[in-house]
Amino acid sequence: MVVPDPRRQRAARRTLFGVVAALFAAMLAVKVLGHSGLEQTALFYVGVPALIALTVVATARPRSPLGTITATITVGLALAGPLLGEGVVCLVMAAPLFYLCGLVVGLILNAARRRGLSALLIVPLLLSAEGAVGSLPRGAEASAARTAPAGFDPGAALAAPPEFGPIPAGMARLKFPRPVTADGSGLTPGATRHITFTPRRSLGLTAKPEPRAMDLTVLRSGPDHAVFAITRDTTLARWLRLTEAEFRWTGPRLAVTLRYERTFDPSWYFGPVQRRAMTEAAAYLAETFTRP
């Protein structure tokens, strides 16, 4: 008969208590930040994983802080979808940042414990300040270009009612919204487009699909260009604010530029992520209107 080791049992109970305490602290922080309107700032995306790491180390005192921090963040992310009603895209976008911040704080805590470098603990606080006390410029744009077969007129394709094809495989795997129907035609100023997308499906336990759509109006146009203003958007509004879509063509070559405002902090993470996604979207539109 194997006799349980009391020290291991105490350590296991302490670790379990630390994990539960960290998740409770994170849930409480999420609620507070949500009611304060700070759920899209670095205080959320950096501060919450830092809080998880600090709570785990302070209450559980694990032998392997990094392993315990990573496991706790994984459990927290798994619970975030059903409890907070987030979708797959949001969790996939936020997960690398949460793990990175947990890793950084864990390394800092290890260094502070071994070498007494407690001053390093101010680093997570500084990294989480963006958005709560100020933000870097939010305006940005992304562009892509494609060339149609000889004799094809991208301007005529833009003037006709849009016909969207399948979205790229990478965007489909991440459950990005897919255009389903589109109405409207013409490139004279004031002409409109109404595009319906696949509904948003969150991971909430009782969540229902939410309809998503986008309305665009031709702001200005000419023989070789057209600029659409986004007048209503329930498709990307939870993630960024798309403001304009500019199309310029020379012969069969079409260039698409999407202008948008970043709505999430920190900029050093969400800036490149959103720019990459918008570049993919611009490429998709360029391919759509140069495809016979």
N, C-alpha and C positions, 0 to 999 in steps of 0.2 A: 504494500500500500504506500503510495506516494504522499508524503506529508507536505501540504502547501507551505511555501516560504512566506512568512508574515511580511517580510520586507517587500517582496514582489507584489503581494496583495495590496499593501499600502501605496506602493508606487502606481499600481494600476488604477486604484480608486482616485488617487491624486490626479493622474492624467485625465481620467474621465471627468472629474470635477472641473479641471482646467479647460477641457474642450467645451463642456456645457456652458461654463462661465463666459468663455470667449464668444460662443455663438449667441448667447443671450445679450452680451454687451454689444455685439455687432447689430443684432436685431433692433435693440433700443436706439443705437446710433442712426440706423437707417430711418426709423420712424421720426426721430428728432430732425434729421436733415430734410426729410420729405416735407414735414410741416413747416420748416424754415425756408423752403424753396432752394435748398442747396444740394439737391440730389444729383445735379449734373456738374458739380464742381469737383476739383481735385480733393476737397475735403471728404468727399464720398469715396472716390475711386482710389485714393491713396490713404486717406485717414482710416477708413474701415478696415482694410487689411492690416494696417499698422496697429490698430487697436486690437485686432484678433491676435496678432503676434505678441504684443506686449502682455495681453491678458493670459495667454497660454503659458508664457515663460514665467510670469509672476505667480500664477496660481498652481500650475502643474509641476514646475521645475523639472522638465524632462531631461533625460540624458542626451537625447538627440533633439534639440530645439527645432532645427530646420525640418526634420521629418514630421514632428508633431504639428508644427505650423502649417505645413503643406497639406497634411491630412485634414486638419480643421477647416482650412480654406476650401478644400474639395467638398467636404460635407456641407459647408455654408452655401457654396454655389449650387449644389444639388438641390438644396432646399429653397433657394432664391426664386426659381421659376414658379413652383406651385404656390409659395406663400406670398410672393410679391407680384405675381401675374406677369412676369417678364417672358419674352419670347426667346427662341433659340438664338437669333441673331445677337440680341443684347448680351446674352451669357457668353457666347463665343467671343464677342468683341472685348468684354470686360475681363474674362478669365486670365489671359496672359498678363494683364496689368496687375491683377490681384496677386498672382503667383510671384511676379517680379517684386512687388512691394513687400510681400511676406518674406521673400528671400533676403532682400536688402536689410530689412529690420532684424531678421534672425541673425544675419552676419554681424550687424552692429551690436546686437545684444551679446553675441559670443565674444566679440572684441572687448566690449565694456566689462564683461564678467572676468575675462582673463587678464586684461591689462588696465582696467580701471578707466577706460576712455568713455566715461558716462556722458561727456559733452557731445559725443556723436549722436545721442538720442534726439538732438534738436533737428537732425537731418529730415526725418519723416515729417516733422512739423512744418519745416520750410517747404518741402515738396508738396504738402497738402494745402498750402495757402492759396494757390492760384484758383481764381473763380470766387473764392470767399472774400478776398480783400482786393481783388483786381485781376485783370486778365490781359493776356497779350492780344494783339489784333486778331479778330475773328474772321474777317473777310478773306475769301480764298476763291480760286478757280481751278478747273481741271479741263484739259483739252485732249482731243484725239481727232485723227483724220483718216479717211479712207478714199480710195479711188474707184469709181464705178466703171463698168465696161464702156468702151468707146461708143459714143452716140447716146449715152444715157444722160438725162438731165436731172440732177439732184433737186433743182428748184421746182420742177414740175412735181417730183415725188413729195416734196414738202408741202406743196399747195394742195395736194389731194388728201382725202381722209387717210390717216395713218393706218398702216397694216404692220403690226409687230410680229416678229418671229420668236422662236424660243430664246430664252436668255442663256448666256454662257453657262457651261457646266459648273464652274466654280461658284458663280452666284446662286445657281439653283441648289447646290449642296448646302449652302448657308441659309437657304430659305428666304432669299431676298424676294421682295414683291415682284410679281410678273404681270405685265399689262395683259388684260383680257379683252377689253373692248375700247374703241376710240371713236369719237364723233367730232365733226367739224372739219372745215376746209378753208382754203384761201390764205393769202399772205398780205392782204391789205391791213393797215393798222385797225385794230378792233376785232379782227377775226379771232375766233376762239377754238379751243380744243378741249374736250372733256375725255379723260382717260380713266378707266376703271381698272383696278389692280386686284389680284388675289387678296382675300381678306386676311387680316392679321389674326394669327392664332397664338395666343399666349399659353403659358404652361400652368396657368391658374387652375385650381381644382374644379371650379364651377364656371370658368371663363367661357364666353361664347365668341365665335368669330366676329371680328369688327370690320365693317366695310372700309375700303380704302380707295381714294380717288384723287385726281389732280386736275385742276383747271388752269389753262394757259390762255393768254391773250397776246396777239401780235402787237408789240410795242412800236416797232419801226421796221421798215423793210426797204429794199431796193433791188436793182437788177441782179445783184450777186450776194445778197445777204437778207437775213430775217432774224429779228430778236424777239423772243417770246418772254413775257413776264409771267411768273408763276403767281396766280391770284388766289389760289386755294390749294392746300396740300394736306391730306390726311395720310399720306403714304410714308414720307420720310420725316415728317414734322417731329417725331419723337427722337430723331437721331441728328438731324441738321436742318437748317432753313435754306432751302433752295430758292433762289431769287430770280435768276434769268437763265435762259438757254439761247445761245447765239449760234446761228448757222451761217457759214460763208462758203461759197463755192466758186471755183474757177474751172470752167469746163466740167469734166466729170469728177473732179476732186472736191470733196466736201470736208470742211473742218467744223467741228462742234466744240463749243466752249460752254461749260456749265459754271455759273457763279453761285456761290452759296456762303452761308455764315456758319461757322463752327459753333455748336451750342454746348459742347462738353469740354471739360478740363480734366487733366492737364493737357496743354497744347502739344507738349513734346511727344505725347502718345497718340491722342486722338487726331491731331493734325495730320500726320502721315497716314493713319488708318483711313480717315475720311477722304483724303486726297486720292488714295489708291482706289477706293470704292467709286468715287466720282469719275476718275479716269476710265474705269471699266464701264461705267454708265454712258460716258461720252462716246466711247468706242462702240458700244452697242447701238446707240442712236445713229452714229455715222454709218455703221454697217446696214442698219435698217433702211436708211434713205439712199443708199447706193446699191441696193440689191434689186435687180430686175424683177 
